[in-house]
Amino acid sequence: MTQIQIKPERLLSFIAEMAKIGGTPNGGCNRQALTEEDRIGRALFLDWCREIGGVSRLDSMGNIFVHFEGTDTTKLPVLMGSHLDTQPSGGKFDGVYGVLAALEVMSSLYDQNITLAHPVEIVVWSNEEGSRFSPAMSGSGVFAGKLSQPTLYQSVDDQGISYQQALIATEQLGELPCESFPFAAALELHIEQGPILEAEQTSIGIVTGVQGMNWYQVTISGETTHAGPTPMSMRKDPVQGLNTLLPAIYAKVAEYGEQARITIGKITTIPASPNTVPEHVIFTLDLRHPTQTILDTMSKEVLNLCEQIPPILSSKIDVLWQSPAVEFDSRCIEVVSGAAKKLNLSAMPIVSGAGHDSVYLSTVGPTGMIFVPCKDGISHNEKEHVEPEHLIAGGNVLLHSLMQLAQ
């Protein structure tokens, strides 16, 4: 018997039509959370859902849930979805692909007149990107009880517009309270946003978990003075302290192997003048590892190094954000692996290096993710690209994973 498949041309059409909303001159998308473009994109998505019998509801954080009935009213729903908001100069696929592939899965089942035993819900999580309102993954974070709705309502964008004001202005403020409910399983299909699958020439990433992430801000302080009159040996220069510290930090992280990550994304001097020795150097420190205990040990040792600076200098460490490592549900992982095998697609286990709504969702119920390769690992960029064959393969793995979980 021929296996059921999604309709490739319809999935690609969904993606192309959505990309027109907030489309940028260089082929990307600017459809930031709770803007007019976001409202129009959401409305188009809901129009498509209604055509196949989906019934939508909206919660108080702007999360959308589109319900499709199952044959057994006693069974818990299976969730699929991701997000429709983008970075200011984002691509066509990040998040969007997971929502529209879920729509295509339900459209294909509708074409075949197939109703699964479990009800199915497609979810559009609000403000996943965090590019307009901080923090990221706002809708799923409140849903999971990990973030505070009153606090997020007060978050403002660069124009001083609050999250709550944006919800009202775009008519995305739902009457349904944003709170978790039981579900049988949840699946999120996403582009990898990294280079591993492409380098391995593999179609499907079976996501086993998400790296733990610790963000710090380190301040090294010395003494400001004129660049000319003060000899080098008499300076209390925090930049010299940083110069000594950085090789030690990178060497320490390297001891933890290929899965360890370190990024120093921002370095600031105060005062910032060409002819003045600064008093302070401030830098950010992003540490990541898929195993929480290793991340904890590595972070402790790196921070100890940050405190071991020359006695003429001082250091201060502030914790900016910590996101614990996540291990996804074993059955969801098994089902995704089985679907890829059934479809004769190359697949490999992979750990996500980026955060996703599934991080929060996994604290509520059984959760899994599916990755497909993106060209050169580029994401959060107008150059973001995914080959059609990979988009189609991911959609079919999502379809057969859903059918297994929702029988």
Buried (B, 14 or more C-beta within 10 A) or exposed (E): EEEBEBBBEBBBEBBEBBBEBBBBEEEBBBBBBBBEBBBBBBEBBBEBBEEBEBEBEBBBBBBBBBBBBBEEEEBBBBBBBBBBBBBBBBBBBBBBBBBBBBBBBBBBBBEEEEBBEBBBBBBBBBBBBBBBBEBBBBBBBBBBBBBEBEEBBEBBBEEEBBBBBBBEBBEBBBEEEBEBEEBBBBBBBBBBBBBBBBEEEBBBBBBBBBBBBBBBBBBBBBBBBEEEEBEEEEBBBBBBBBEBBBEEBEEBBEEBEEBBBBEBEEEEBBEEEEEBBBBBBBBBBBBBBBBBEBBBEBBEBBBEBBEEBBEBBBBEEEEEEBBBBBBBBEEBBBBBBBBBEBBEBEBBEBBBBBBBBBBBBBBBBBBBBBBBBBBBBBBBBBBBBBBEEBBBBBBBBBBBBBBBBBE
